[in-house]
Amino acid sequence: MISYCQLLFYILKYIIFFFVIFVQSLHETDDEASIERTIYETYYPELVATFTGNLLADIMLYPLETILYRLYLQVLLTTISYIASLRV
């Protein structure tokens, strides 16, 4: 089961990815698009966009993930404490 944080992470990652690719394509002229591109010119923009998307999504969602994991832990500890008190 995918949690909401993971789903939000993937959505943010791909929104940022496509935004970075779009911005990079704006800087490319028509003459550069018609010339045969090297492997570096082909894959480097996607690599930068992927790295940027992952990094910014992690930075944006870190506080939310921390709060949710602490709440999960608190609920778990409360449940264990309640079950332990029933046996006494």
C-alpha positions as CSV (number, residue, x, y, z in Angstrom):
1,M,0.0,0.0,0.0
2,I,1.4,3.4,-1.0
3,S,1.1,6.0,1.6
4,Y,0.0,9.6,0.9
5,C,3.5,10.9,1.4
6,Q,4.9,8.6,-1.3
7,L,2.1,9.5,-3.7
8,L,2.7,13.2,-3.1
9,F,6.4,12.6,-3.5
10,Y,6.0,11.0,-7.0
11,I,3.6,13.7,-8.1
12,L,5.9,16.6,-7.0
13,K,8.9,14.8,-8.4
14,Y,7.4,14.6,-11.9
15,I,5.9,18.1,-11.8
16,I,9.4,19.5,-11.0
17,F,11.0,17.1,-13.6
18,F,8.8,18.4,-16.4
19,F,9.2,22.0,-15.3
20,V,13.0,21.7,-15.5
21,I,12.8,20.0,-18.9
22,F,10.5,22.7,-20.1
23,V,12.8,25.5,-18.9
24,Q,15.8,23.8,-20.5
25,S,13.9,23.5,-23.8
26,L,13.2,27.2,-23.7
27,H,16.9,27.9,-23.8
28,E,17.5,25.7,-26.8
29,T,17.3,27.5,-30.2
30,D,15.9,26.0,-33.4
31,D,19.4,25.7,-34.8
32,E,20.5,23.6,-31.8
33,A,17.5,21.4,-32.2
34,S,18.3,20.5,-35.8
35,I,21.9,19.6,-35.2
36,E,22.7,16.1,-34.2
37,R,23.2,15.9,-30.5
38,T,25.8,14.0,-28.6
39,I,25.0,11.6,-25.8
40,Y,26.0,14.2,-23.3
41,E,23.6,16.7,-24.7
42,T,20.8,14.1,-25.0
43,Y,20.9,12.6,-21.5
44,Y,22.4,15.4,-19.3
45,P,19.3,17.6,-19.2
46,E,17.1,14.6,-18.1
47,L,19.7,13.7,-15.5
48,V,19.7,17.2,-14.1
49,A,15.9,17.3,-14.1
50,T,15.6,14.0,-12.4
51,F,18.1,14.9,-9.7
52,T,16.4,18.3,-9.2
53,G,13.0,16.8,-8.9
54,N,14.0,14.2,-6.4
55,L,16.0,16.7,-4.3
56,L,13.2,19.3,-4.2
57,A,10.5,16.8,-3.5
58,D,12.5,15.4,-0.6
59,I,13.1,18.8,0.8
60,M,9.5,19.9,0.5
61,L,8.0,16.7,2.0
62,Y,10.6,16.1,4.8
63,P,8.6,18.1,7.5
64,L,5.4,16.3,6.5
65,E,6.9,12.9,6.6
66,T,8.5,13.6,10.0
67,I,5.2,14.6,11.5
68,L,3.4,11.7,10.1
69,Y,6.0,9.1,11.2
70,R,6.0,10.6,14.8
71,L,2.2,10.4,14.8
72,Y,2.3,6.8,13.7
73,L,4.8,6.0,16.4
74,Q,2.7,7.8,19.1
75,V,-0.4,5.8,18.0
76,L,1.6,2.6,18.1
77,L,3.0,3.3,21.6
78,T,-0.5,4.3,22.9
79,T,-2.0,1.1,21.5
80,I,0.8,-1.1,23.1
81,S,0.3,0.7,26.4
82,Y,-3.4,0.2,26.3
83,I,-3.1,-3.5,25.5
84,A,-0.5,-4.0,28.3
85,S,-2.9,-2.3,30.8
86,L,-5.7,-4.7,29.8
87,R,-3.6,-7.8,30.9
88,V,-3.0,-6.5,34.4
